[in-house]
Amino acid sequence: MPEKKKVIIIGCGVAGISAAIELIQAGFDVEIFESKNFPGGRVYSVFDGIANEEHDNGQHLLSGAYFHFFEILKVLGTDNLVKRQQNLRVVFSYSNGEKDILDGSPFKGKIGLLAGLLKLKKISLKSKYHITTFFSKLLFNKLEYDDKTVRELLIMNHQTGEAIQRFWEPLALATLNSSIDSAPAELLIEVLNKAFFADKEASTLIFPNVGLSSLLAPFTHWFSEKGGKIHFGQSIKKLMIKDDKVEAIETKSGDIYYADYFISTVQPNSLLKIISNSETDTAKFNYLKNFDFSTIISIYLWLDRELKGIDFSAMIGTKTQWLFNRREILNEFSNTNKNFKGHIALTISSGDDLSKEDSEKLADFCFDEVKNCFPELKGAKILHKKVIKDKFATVRLTQKNLKFRPKAETHLKNFFLAGDWIDTNLPATIEGAALSGRNAIRDIKSYFP
């Protein structure tokens, strides 16, 4: 590179961090503008003064296939702050108190998945046959999934109602954050290929055993030591554009910053506001209007007793979809108030229909479902609760709007996009965000010999 070029990144979430690491290691001058006062974007935790411990903005279940995200953690030295499964293991809890376990041990990868499937007791032989037939078609690239939703793909391939409810729906909700009625089939296929039918380590599940903020907090110091600059608490008002090229950004406080290249990592609705304030042909960004958001509801409950012997579970036949036992997942019982012996997190993805429910009543309702699934908690009491209804938790990717996912390059010559919503061939996940950041800087690097 003949001279040191400057890149401005809008947003310091996972996509922004991913791009910044790659750029500064490649010798660019990098400056980041972030509206929050900390790095990580939607990946963060907060301290609860009543419980005297942290909880996340939403409980995250990571996959061994999150290669690009874990590369970030390696750079920051926090890749050891996670709990990795030795083999794929998922507990399914039913509303009558029965349990079923998908246990891939002693195998890994696709063999472990198939072995675990065959061990399931609550799925009939007929359903298992059709699921394994589906996997066989996937292995030999015999599935036709273009322009289909996940449900359409499953029905086309003779998946029973039992298999859909007890196997496919939990899998789709965990990986796609979307209903199988609207989620694109090709994203499910991509997840299956990358997470269960590729590297043997990719099929295992991983939990952060610290608050999410701790995973990315070292970035600020690391980046500053490398010569980068971060402006926290700074939102971008508009792009200053001339001849289809961005010359500078203007912050909401009126400050102007110039650079050679610009990367936006903000969500489509936020980018649309920036574009609408900019002197450019907004029609060329009309595709941003095709994206809306899916609500994720996270319920944190502190109990008078501990749930023992389980770290997480899919919940079947209930509104509540996932339970995470934070006493088992986190490194240690750091709570100094011993009255809070139990701490569980409940997750409802694609929860738009419940977002208007009263939070207190919703927490009590979901805990009643938990007690049905886990009879050992029948007499337990909620001592403290926190309900988070994040209506902008994730971009809703559907079969209808999939074609509008943009590439990193835009019609503006030096303006690039990153974020979990752009076209990475992955769902709108942490890994998708990390990959998008790399894709953006790959396109910037292509300008240099």
C-alpha distance (Angstrom), angle and dihedral (degrees) to the residues before:
residue distance angle dihedral
M1 . . .
P2 3.83 . .
E3 3.83 96.3 .
K4 3.77 136.2 11.1
K5 3.80 107.9 -93.9
K6 3.78 124.1 -156.5
V7 3.81 123.8 -129.2
I8 3.80 125.3 -169.6
I9 3.81 116.6 -155.8
I10 3.80 119.6 -159.8
G11 3.80 107.2 -149.0
C12 3.80 133.5 21.2
G13 3.79 100.6 -139.1
V14 3.79 123.1 118.9
A15 3.82 92.5 -69.6
G16 3.80 92.3 49.8
I17 3.80 93.0 46.3
S18 3.80 91.0 48.3
A19 3.81 91.9 51.8
A20 3.79 93.5 43.4
I21 3.81 93.8 52.7
E22 3.79 92.3 50.4
L23 3.80 93.9 45.0
I24 3.78 98.4 47.3
Q25 3.80 91.2 46.0
A26 3.81 87.6 52.8
G27 3.80 92.0 54.8
F28 3.81 102.3 -100.0
D29 3.79 124.6 141.1
V30 3.82 103.4 -118.1
E31 3.80 131.3 -166.3
I32 3.83 124.0 -179.8
F33 3.81 129.7 -158.6
E34 3.81 116.4 -161.1
S35 3.81 126.7 177.6
K36 3.83 92.9 -151.7
N37 3.78 123.8 67.2
F38 3.80 95.5 -118.5
P39 3.82 139.7 42.6
G40 3.80 124.4 -99.8
G41 3.80 104.8 63.4
R42 3.80 107.2 -144.8
V43 3.82 91.5 -2.2
Y44 3.79 102.9 87.8
S45 3.78 145.4 108.5
V46 3.80 132.9 -138.0
F47 3.78 132.8 -150.2
D48 3.79 117.1 -113.9
G49 3.79 109.8 -149.0
I50 3.81 95.0 -160.5
A51 3.80 95.9 51.1
N52 3.81 90.5 34.4
E53 3.79 92.4 -136.5
E54 3.78 142.0 83.6
H55 3.76 129.2 -91.1
D56 3.79 126.7 -173.9
N57 3.79 125.7 -114.4
G58 3.80 82.9 -116.2
Q59 3.78 130.5 -6.9
H60 3.80 110.6 -102.9
L61 3.78 127.6 -152.2
L62 3.79 110.3 -164.0
S63 3.77 129.0 -157.2
G64 3.77 128.8 -135.8
A65 3.79 84.4 -125.2
Y66 3.83 91.7 68.9
F67 3.80 89.9 103.1
H68 3.81 97.9 152.7
F69 3.81 93.6 46.7
F70 3.79 92.4 50.3
E71 3.80 89.3 50.2
I72 3.81 86.0 61.7
L73 3.80 91.3 50.4
K74 3.82 90.8 49.3
V75 3.79 90.6 54.4
L76 3.81 90.3 49.0
G77 3.82 93.0 44.3
T78 3.81 94.5 -121.6
D79 3.81 100.0 108.0
N80 3.82 88.1 104.4
L81 3.81 91.9 62.0
V82 3.78 93.8 83.3
K83 3.79 136.5 84.1
R84 3.81 113.3 -128.8
Q85 3.77 126.4 -161.3
Q86 3.79 114.8 -126.5
N87 3.79 89.7 -145.2
L88 3.78 133.5 5.0
R89 3.80 108.7 -78.9
V90 3.80 126.7 166.7
V91 3.81 125.6 172.2
F92 3.82 117.1 -148.3
S93 3.81 113.6 -157.2
Y94 3.80 120.8 -162.7
S95 3.78 128.3 -153.2
N96 3.82 91.6 -112.8
G97 3.80 91.0 60.3
E98 3.80 95.9 -101.8
K99 3.80 121.2 134.6
D100 3.78 134.8 -150.9
I101 3.79 124.8 -172.8
L102 3.77 129.4 -152.0
D103 3.80 99.0 -154.7
G104 3.79 117.4 175.3
S105 3.80 96.2 -176.6
P106 2.95 134.0 159.3
F107 3.82 87.3 20.6
K108 3.79 132.6 63.0
G109 3.79 135.1 -154.4
K110 3.78 121.4 13.8
I111 3.81 93.1 -18.1
G112 3.79 90.1 55.5
L113 3.79 91.6 48.6
L114 3.80 92.3 51.0
A115 3.81 92.1 44.0
G116 3.80 90.5 50.9
L117 3.79 91.3 47.9
L118 3.79 92.0 54.1
K119 3.82 90.5 52.4
L120 3.81 94.0 56.9
K121 3.79 111.8 114.1
K122 3.79 100.5 -168.4
I123 3.80 95.0 58.4
S124 3.79 117.9 76.0
L125 3.79 125.7 -124.9
K126 3.80 89.0 -110.2
S127 3.79 91.6 56.1
K128 3.80 92.0 45.3
Y129 3.78 90.1 51.6
H130 3.80 92.4 53.9
I131 3.82 92.8 44.7
T132 3.82 91.8 51.4
T133 3.80 89.9 46.0
F134 3.81 88.3 53.4
F135 3.81 90.2 51.3
S136 3.80 91.0 48.4
K137 3.80 90.5 54.6
L138 3.79 89.0 48.3
L139 3.79 92.2 52.0
F140 3.79 92.0 52.1
N141 3.81 94.5 40.1
K142 3.80 93.1 -115.2
L143 3.80 98.6 133.2
E144 3.79 120.5 109.1
Y145 3.78 107.8 -150.9
D146 3.81 108.5 146.3
D147 3.83 113.4 132.5
K148 3.80 92.3 1.1
T149 3.77 133.6 121.9
V150 3.78 119.9 -129.6
R151 3.81 91.3 -104.8
E152 3.80 92.1 50.3
L153 3.79 90.1 50.6
L154 3.80 92.4 49.4
I155 3.80 94.5 47.8
M156 3.81 91.1 46.9
N157 3.79 87.4 55.9
H158 3.81 95.1 49.8
Q159 3.80 98.2 -108.7
T160 3.80 109.5 169.6
G161 3.79 123.5 -125.2
E162 3.79 87.6 -112.3
A163 3.82 92.3 54.1
I164 3.80 91.8 46.9
Q165 3.81 94.3 50.9
R166 3.78 98.7 39.4
F167 3.80 102.5 34.9
W168 3.80 116.6 10.4
E169 3.82 100.8 41.7
P170 3.84 95.1 52.7
L171 3.80 89.4 46.1
A172 3.82 93.6 48.7
L173 3.80 94.7 45.4
A174 3.80 91.9 49.3
T175 3.79 94.9 48.9
L176 3.82 105.2 28.1
N177 3.83 101.7 30.2
S178 3.78 87.1 -142.0
S179 3.79 141.9 96.9
I180 3.80 115.7 -91.8
D181 3.82 87.1 -127.6
S182 3.81 91.8 69.9
A183 3.81 106.4 15.7
P184 3.83 113.7 109.3
A185 3.79 113.4 -108.7
E186 3.80 92.0 -140.3
L187 3.81 90.9 63.9
L188 3.79 91.1 54.3
I189 3.81 89.6 49.4
E190 3.80 90.4 51.0
V191 3.82 91.4 50.2
L192 3.80 92.5 49.0
N193 3.80 91.7 48.8
K194 3.80 95.1 47.8
A195 3.79 100.7 35.9
F196 3.80 105.3 34.2
F197 3.79 109.0 15.8
A198 3.79 102.4 43.0
D199 3.80 130.4 51.6
K200 3.81 113.5 12.0
E201 3.79 92.1 -127.3
A202 3.80 91.8 52.2
S203 3.80 94.7 73.9
T204 3.80 95.8 61.6
L205 3.80 122.1 94.0
I206 3.79 125.0 -124.4
F207 3.81 132.5 -158.1
P208 3.80 127.0 -162.6
N209 3.81 103.5 -122.4
V210 3.79 92.1 -160.5
G211 3.78 131.5 50.4
L212 3.81 111.3 -70.0
S213 3.81 92.4 -115.1
S214 3.80 89.9 63.8
L215 3.81 91.1 61.8
L216 3.80 94.7 60.9
A217 3.82 103.2 22.0
P218 3.85 94.1 96.1
F219 3.80 89.9 63.0
T220 3.81 93.3 83.4
H221 3.81 93.4 57.9
W222 3.82 94.1 38.3
F223 3.79 92.5 50.8
S224 3.81 94.5 46.1
E225 3.80 91.3 49.8
K226 3.81 88.7 54.6
G227 3.79 90.5 54.3
G228 3.80 99.3 -98.4
K229 3.80 124.8 138.0
I230 3.82 127.2 -140.2
H231 3.80 124.6 -167.3
F232 3.81 106.5 -160.8
G233 3.79 119.6 -165.1
Q234 3.80 90.8 26.8
S235 3.80 120.9 126.0
I236 3.79 123.3 -169.3
K237 3.79 118.0 -120.6
K238 3.81 101.4 -174.5
L239 3.77 148.9 -21.8
M240 3.79 118.3 -109.6
I241 3.80 103.9 -136.6
K242 3.79 133.4 -174.5
D243 3.82 127.3 172.8
D244 3.82 93.3 -8.6
K245 3.77 91.1 -53.5
V246 3.80 130.0 107.5
E247 3.80 111.4 -125.7
A248 3.79 99.6 175.7
I249 3.79 147.4 -21.0
E250 3.76 127.0 -116.9
T251 3.81 118.7 -147.2
K252 3.79 123.2 -142.7
S253 3.82 87.7 -105.3
G254 3.82 88.9 59.5
D255 3.80 100.0 -107.0
I256 3.81 117.9 140.4
Y257 3.81 125.3 -145.9
Y258 3.81 126.7 -172.8
A259 3.80 128.9 -151.8
D260 3.78 142.9 157.1
Y261 3.81 95.4 -119.7
F262 3.79 135.4 19.5
I263 3.82 131.8 -157.7
S264 3.80 122.8 -167.0
T265 3.80 114.4 -157.3
V266 3.81 97.2 169.6
Q267 3.80 125.5 115.1
P268 3.84 118.8 -85.7
N269 3.81 94.2 -105.3
S270 3.82 91.4 52.7
L271 3.79 92.2 45.9
L272 3.81 90.1 50.3
K273 3.82 89.7 57.4
I274 3.79 91.1 51.0
I275 3.81 91.7 48.4
S276 3.80 92.6 47.4
N277 3.83 89.1 58.4
S278 3.81 92.4 47.6
E279 3.78 127.3 89.0
T280 3.79 98.4 -115.3
D281 3.78 141.9 100.7
T282 3.80 98.8 -75.2
A283 3.81 90.7 -171.3
K284 3.79 88.7 76.1
F285 3.78 88.2 63.4
N286 3.81 95.4 47.2
Y287 3.81 89.9 111.6
L288 3.81 87.0 75.9
K289 3.80 88.6 72.3
N290 3.81 90.7 67.1
F291 3.79 93.4 72.1
D292 3.77 127.2 82.6
F293 3.78 132.4 164.4
S294 3.77 139.7 -98.8
T295 3.80 120.3 -139.6
I296 3.78 120.2 -125.4
I297 3.79 115.8 -164.8
S298 3.79 117.3 -155.2
I299 3.79 119.9 -171.0
Y300 3.80 120.0 -169.0
L301 3.78 115.9 -164.8
W302 3.80 127.3 -172.6
L303 3.80 111.1 -158.6
D304 3.76 139.3 -168.0
R305 3.79 90.8 -120.6
E306 3.77 136.5 39.7
L307 3.79 125.9 -114.2
K308 3.79 104.0 -134.0
G309 3.78 135.9 -160.2
I310 3.80 99.6 22.7
D311 3.79 132.9 81.2
F312 3.81 100.5 -172.5
S313 3.78 140.6 -13.0
A314 3.78 141.5 -170.1
M315 3.80 110.0 -125.9
I316 3.79 115.8 -140.8
G317 3.81 126.1 -154.8
T318 3.82 93.2 12.4
K319 3.80 138.0 100.4
T320 3.78 87.4 -122.0
Q321 3.79 107.6 78.9
W322 3.79 106.6 -174.4
L323 3.78 137.6 21.5
F324 3.81 122.3 -160.8
N325 3.79 120.3 -168.7
R326 3.78 102.9 -146.2
R327 3.78 92.5 -172.4
E328 3.82 88.1 64.1
I329 3.81 97.3 37.7
L330 3.80 101.7 46.3
N331 3.79 121.5 78.9
E332 3.75 96.2 -111.4
F333 3.77 143.8 -12.1
S334 3.80 94.4 -90.3
N335 3.80 95.2 167.9
T336 3.79 109.6 115.3
N337 3.82 93.0 -164.9
K338 3.80 101.9 80.7
N339 3.81 91.4 -164.4
F340 3.81 87.9 81.2
K341 3.77 98.5 68.1
G342 3.80 96.1 153.4
H343 3.78 129.3 49.1
I344 3.81 121.2 177.3
A345 3.79 132.7 170.1
L346 3.80 121.8 -148.9
T347 3.79 123.3 -161.9
I348 3.79 132.8 -159.5
S349 3.81 114.1 -176.6
S350 3.79 121.3 -162.8
G351 3.80 86.2 21.2
D352 3.80 100.9 159.1
D353 3.81 92.9 124.4
L354 3.82 91.0 57.9
S355 3.80 98.7 39.8
K356 3.81 93.5 94.7
E357 3.80 94.6 50.6
D358 3.79 118.0 111.5
S359 3.81 106.4 -92.2
E360 3.81 95.3 -135.6
K361 3.78 93.1 50.2
L362 3.80 92.1 43.7
A363 3.80 91.8 53.2
D364 3.81 91.4 49.1
F365 3.81 91.9 46.7
C366 3.80 92.6 50.6
F367 3.80 91.8 46.6
D368 3.80 89.1 53.9
E369 3.81 86.9 55.6
V370 3.80 89.7 49.2
K371 3.80 91.5 52.6
N372 3.80 90.3 52.1
C373 3.81 90.3 51.8
F374 3.81 93.7 41.8
P375 3.81 108.6 36.0
E376 3.81 90.5 -176.7
L377 3.82 86.5 74.2
K378 3.83 94.6 52.8
G379 3.80 93.7 112.8
A380 3.78 96.4 35.4
K381 3.79 121.2 121.4
I382 3.77 130.4 -146.5
L383 3.80 108.9 -122.1
H384 3.79 97.3 176.1
K385 3.79 135.2 3.0
K386 3.78 140.1 -169.8
V387 3.81 123.1 -168.6
I388 3.80 120.1 -166.4
K389 3.81 118.2 -169.6
D390 3.76 104.7 -172.6
K391 3.79 105.9 -171.7
F392 3.81 90.4 -179.8
A393 3.79 96.3 44.0
T394 3.77 95.9 123.0
V395 3.77 139.8 -3.1
R396 3.78 110.3 -102.3
L397 3.79 106.9 -122.2
T398 3.79 111.8 -163.9
Q399 3.76 137.3 170.7
K400 3.81 87.7 -102.3
N401 3.80 99.3 53.2
L402 3.81 99.7 33.2
K403 3.81 90.9 94.9
F404 3.81 90.1 58.5
R405 3.81 94.8 60.6
P406 3.81 102.7 118.6
K407 3.78 129.0 -138.6
A408 3.79 120.3 -118.4
E409 3.81 93.2 -97.7
T410 3.81 119.7 75.3
H411 3.80 132.9 -168.7
L412 3.81 87.0 -96.8
K413 3.80 103.6 90.3
N414 3.81 98.3 -132.3
F415 3.82 102.2 23.7
F416 3.80 119.6 100.1
L417 3.80 136.5 -179.2
A418 3.78 132.3 -135.7
G419 3.79 133.6 167.7
D420 3.78 139.2 103.9
W421 3.83 90.5 -81.4
I422 3.81 98.4 61.2
D423 3.79 123.5 89.0
T424 3.80 108.1 -72.0
N425 3.83 96.4 131.9
L426 3.80 85.5 -116.2
P427 3.81 131.4 102.3
A428 3.81 119.5 -99.0
T429 3.81 94.3 -80.7
I430 3.80 139.7 128.7
E431 3.79 89.3 -93.3
G432 3.79 91.4 50.9
A433 3.80 89.2 52.8
A434 3.81 92.6 49.2
L435 3.81 91.8 48.9
S436 3.81 92.1 47.7
G437 3.80 91.0 57.4
R438 3.79 90.5 55.0
N439 3.79 91.6 46.7
A440 3.80 91.0 54.4
I441 3.79 94.9 52.6
R442 3.82 90.7 43.9
D443 3.79 87.3 61.4
I444 3.82 91.5 47.2
K445 3.81 91.2 50.0
S446 3.81 90.0 51.7
Y447 3.81 87.9 72.6
F448 3.79 89.1 67.5
P449 3.82 127.5 68.7
